[in-house]
Amino acid sequence: MDINFINVIFFFLLVVTLTFILCENRLYLAKKFGLFDYPNKIKLHNVKTPKVGGLILICISILVLLFFLLQKNFFETKILLFGILCSIIGLIDDKYNLSPYKKIFFLSLIVLFFLLLNQDFLIQKVVFSNFLFKREYFLNVKFLSIFFTTFCILLLVNAYNMTDGHNGIAIMIGIVWFIFFWNIKLFVFLTFILAIILIYNLKSKIFLGDSGNYFISTLIALSVIDFSNKSFILSEQIFILFILIGIDMLRVFIERVFKNKNPFLGDRNHLHQLLKNRFNSYYTIAFYILLFLLPIIMSIYSTFDKFLIILLFTFLYFLVLISLKKKIKK
């Protein structure tokens, strides 16, 4: 048996064991770092809960980072380092409750700094291929590419962060994304780490916090950019991968603006919260994840054009939304 394969197996078992140990010591970690999530008008859990999911991911990821450095796997090392740096901003927010503008500012600085040092992660082209048109747009102007890439990463971070209002949903989405990109070795490790945290999250024993959300979303953002630049994935497929969380974020932002509310301040108008008003916790998770998976499964197994899938799913989303809001009014 290959000695390198044995090393990977031993390291995997070590990572899994350490993840369980950290999860079991969640209360100690929460007290030590001041990472408790308290109930309020928006957060309806009953007791203060350790918000240490992101901290656990950071601790384990530092170990994984060293492993990939020893393996001389620099792609995984780069995206993991980026994810850790962004999650530290989330960790500070989890502890000190930063304003939305401060979070965006500091995240933007890290993203810009990373992209300037690693320009292979800049979005180089946007490729559309559907029944309406086939076209490639190249971002040859560096300033434009840096701005557009930063904007896209921040959009994904915000959209994903908005899903973390109901136990299980954000982590399950992260697991699906990691499985989608499983040919990146790092994500094999992270899939199992997230699965362990999910067990505690579903029991309301651990929350991801902004640190966990930033970690997952920034890793996926860089992976998608890399796949897109190498023409492994088209723009329509990227839209499909993020369509549910993207539409929901855009809709919530627009509704807040029309109601003269700050678009960055939380409320209980997200899809998962509207589902919770109608169904119990497990039905809410099941319905949301099925809705999230539907366009992805259709794009893989059906013969429908990708652009048509986007249109059909957008129609379905608003149909579900109208139905849920009617039920609330009644």
Buried (B, 14 or more C-beta within 10 A) or exposed (E): EEEEEEEBEEBBEEBBEBBEEBBEBBEEBBEEBEBBBEEEEEEEEEEEBBBBBBBBBBBBBEEBBEBBBEBEBEBBBBBBBBBBBBBBBBBBBBBEEBEBEEBBEBBBEBBBEBBEEBEEBBBBBBBBBBEEEEEEEEBEEEEEBBBBBBEBBBBBBBBBBBBBBBBBBBBBBBBBBBEBBEEBBBBBBBBBBBBBBBBBBBEBBBBBBBBBBBBBBBBBBBBBBBBBBEEEBBBBBBBBBBBBBBBBBEBBBEEBEEEEEEBEEBBBBBBBBBBBEBBEBEEBBBBBBEBBBBBBEBBEEEEBBBBBBBEBBBEBBEEBBEEBBEEEEE
